[in-house]
Structures are given as structure tokens and as C-alpha cells.
Amino acid sequence: MAMKDYIVLARRLREFGTLKKSVEEYEKEVLPRSKEVIEMSIKSVKLYYE
């Protein structure tokens, strides 16, 4: 996931040119996906340990 995040951020930097706007757009794209991964991980842990 880290490599994919790097690619997304690099593209946003190229697209917007400023760090502030690039990070804002990066977060809009990456945070929902990250939240999904975290939720799946929590479900897996619960299945394994409960």
C-alpha cells in the first residue's frame, strides 16, 4: 500500500504543483481506501481471535 500511496501523492504533486493542495487531494483519494483496509483487518482479527 505504501508504494501505491507514493504514486498517488507524486501524481497529485505533478497535477497541482503545491504541497498543500496536493496533500488535500491525496487524502481525499487515499483515506477512504485506508479506512476500508483497516475495517477488513479488524474483521479478520475478530474472526481469528473470537
N, C-alpha and C positions, 0 to 999 in steps of 0.2 A: 504494500500500500504506500510506503514511503516514496518509492520511485514514481508511482502514479501521481502522488501529491506534488512532487517536484516538477513533473511535466506540466501539470495544470498551472502551478504558480508561474513557471517560466513562460507559458503561453500568455497568461494574464499580464505579466510584466511587459512582454513584447506588444501586446494589444493596447494597453492603457498607458504605459510609459512612466507612471508614477507609482511609488510603493503603496501609498495609502489606498488608492482606487484598486490597484491590482490585488491587494490583500482582501479588500472588501468583497470583490468579485470571486476570488479564490474561495473564501469562506462560504459564500452562497452556494458554491458548487460542491465543496468537499464536506462540509458539516453534515448535511443530510445523509450522505453515504457513510460517513463515520458513525453517525448515530445508529444506522441500520446494522453495521458490523458489530457495534457494542451490544445492541439488543440481541443479536444472534448469539454472541458469545455468552451473554448472561443466561439465555435459554439453554445453551449447551451445558453450562456449569450446573444449572439446576437439574437437568436430566441426569447428569453423571453422578452428582453428589446426593440427590434426594431419593 
